[in-house]
Amino acid sequence: MSSGTNSTIVFAHGASADSSSWNKVISILLKKGYPVVAAANPLRSVRSDAESVASVVNSIQGPVVLAGHSYGGMVISSPAPGRKNVKGLVFVAAFAPDTGESAFGLAGRFPGGTLGPTTSPVALPDGGNDLYIQQDKFWAQFAADVSEADAKLMAATQRPITEAAGNERSGEPAWKTTPSWFIYGDRDLNIPLAAHAFMAERAHSRGTVVVKGASHVVMVSHPDEVANLIVKAATESVG
């Protein structure tokens, strides 16, 4: 793939979502002339998911900005082969783990998260579990600031994450060597507000946007703010 003159934006969706969760942001970026790839995030394990996204990144010529939502932050943070052309990281209501930290561990470190009781396990052939958000709880838990109809559609099409992936510990994080930006809503019930603030400060965020009233799916409900921060990251990271 070739990026042309602008950085290519590569997205990694999170758990209980899919690549379509980026559609509104992608539409804005395409109009601004940015090449975009919404990578398929398998949601099986941090290491293998990071390698999958890295394979997409390594096929791109020119600078890349990685944007991850929720568990997708674990993936864009994780060390993976190559990725030398990644110039910036944008954490969109996303985890930014340090070495040895897991998504579930970070979510539970601070008060305010209510995800656990809303999930249901589905047994897998290997003895593990996939985790889904219960459909009748999805709107309030995951996407309270979108319409009920849209939330029901998102609930029906959600992609599950393995329980093992949620508990998998991160390696040395990319944000220690790559400039990072953060955006999240102050009504996020999946990742507590205090956790977001802690991770952004720890990563020495180049720019942090807190969207008033936004849920965990800030990229769906506030695509302009998310797109603007991505453009800022793309501009500043190669400037």
N, C-alpha and C positions, 0 to 999 in steps of 0.2 A: 504494500500500500504506500501511497505517497501523500504527504500532508500539505503540499503546496507552500504558501507563504505563512499561513497561520499554524499555530500548534494544533495538533489533532487532540480532540478531547475523547478520552476513553472512559466509559462509565462501567461501574460494577454495582449492580443492584444488591439489595440485601435480602434477608429472610422475609418470608411472607409477602414478597413482591416479585416482580419480574422486570424485564427490560422496558416494558411499556410504561413503567412508573416514571421514566425519564422523558416521555414523549413531548410534554409541553416545553421542557427545557431544551430539548434537542431542536424543536421547531424554531425557537428563538436563536439558538446558536447557528443553525444553518442559514438563517436569514442574514446573520452577521458575517457569513463567509467562513465559518469554522468547520473543518472536516470532523465528523463525529462517528464513533463506533460504540454501540451499546453491547458490551461483551456479555456472553452468557456465563453467569456465575453458577456453577453446579451446586453449591451449598452442601457439599459432602464433607470437606475437611479444609481447614485453613491452608495447609501446605499445598494440597492438590488444586484447590481453587485458585490460589495465588499463581501457581504454575500455569494454569489454564489461561488466566488473564494475561500473564506475562507473554504467553505465546502470541497473543493478539498484538500486544505492544511491540514485540520484537519483529513483527511483520511490517511495521510502519517506519517509513523514512522521515526523519526530521523530528522536531521536539514534540513531546507528548505531555499533556496534563491528565492525571488520573483523578477521577471523581468517584467516591464511594459513598453509598448510603447504608447506614446501620451496620450490619455484619460486613458489608462491602468495605467498610473502613479497615476491618481486620485484614482483608484481602489486599488492599492497596498498600497497607503498612508492612505486610509480610515480605521478607526477603525472598527473591525468586531469581532464577537465572536470567542474566541480561538486564533489560530495563535501563540501560545507560542513558537512553534518550528521554527518560522521564524527568521533567524539569520542575514540576509542581504537583502537589497533592491537595485535593479539596475534599474535606470531610463534611458530608451533608447529613446532619443528624446521625453521625456515624461514630463508631468506636475508633479510638486511636491508641492502641495498646502499647505498653512497654514490654520488654522482654519478660516472658513468663506469665503474662496476664491473658485471661480469656474474656470473651464477650460476656458470658454469664457472670463471671466474677466481677467485672467492671460495673455491670448493670446493678449488681447487688451490693456494691460497696457504699452507695449513697442512698438515702431515703427518697421515696417519691415514685419509684418504678412499680408498675402493677402488672407486668407482662405474665409472670409465672402462673398465676391462677387462671389466666384466660387461655392457656395452651392445652392441647390434647395430644398425647402420643399415638403414633400409628406404628405398629411393630414391623420391622424390616426382616427379610430372610436371613441376614447375617447376625441377628440377635440384637441389633441396635434399634433405635426409634427415630422416626421422622416427627417433627413437631409442627403442628398447625395451630393457628389462632382460631378458637371456636367462632363460627360464623356469626352467631348472635351477639358476640362480644366485640367483633372486629371493628365496627364503626367507632365505638366509644374508646377502645383501647389504642387503635392504630391510626385512625384517620378521621378524628372528630371534626375537623374543619373542612371536610369535603361533603358533598351532598350524600344523603342516605343511599340514593340509587347508585352513585359511583362507588360508595363503600361496599355495597352488597356485591357489585361486580368484582371489585378487588378481592373481597373475601372468597368468592367462588373460584377465582383464578390464582389464588396465592400459591407460591412455590414454598414447600417446606424445607426446613434446614434439619440436618441430623443433630441429635442431641450431643453426639460426640464433637461435632464442629463447634457448637456453642461453648463446649467446655475445653476445647483445645487451646493450649498455651502458645502465645506468639513467640517468634524469634526476635532477633535484633530489628527494631522497627525502622522503616525507611524515613520516617519523619525526622529522625535524628540527623540526617544528611541532606534531606530534600525540603525546600521551603513548603510550608503548609498554610492552608486557609480553612476556616471553620464557619459553618452556618447551621443554626438549629432553632427550633421553636421553643417558646417558654411553657408550652403545654404538652411537651413530649412525655408520654407515659411509659414508653419502652426504655428510654435511656434518661435517667433523672437529670434535671437541669444542672445540679451540682456536679454531676459526672462530666457533662459537656464542658462546663467552665474549667474544671480541673484538667481535663485532657487538652483543651485549647491552650491554657496557660503553660502546661508542661511542655507542649510541643513548640512553644514560642511562636504561636500563630502570627502570621504576617497581617492578618485581617480577620476579625471575628464579627459575625452578624447574628444577632439574636432577634428572631422575628416574633413580635408580640402576637399571642393567640394561636400560633402555629402548632400543629400536631407533629407526630413523628414523620409524616409524609410531607415535609415542607416543600419538597421539589414538585409535588402535585398541586398543593394549595397556593404556593407562592413561587411560581416558576421564574418570574422576572428577577426577583431578588437572588435566586440561586444562579441563574444565568449570568447576572451582572457580576457576581463574585467569581464565577469561573472565568469570565473575560478578564477580570482584574488579575487573577492568578496567571492566566496565559500571557498577559501583557507584561506583568512584572517579573515573571520567572525567566523570560528570555530577553529582557531589556538590558 
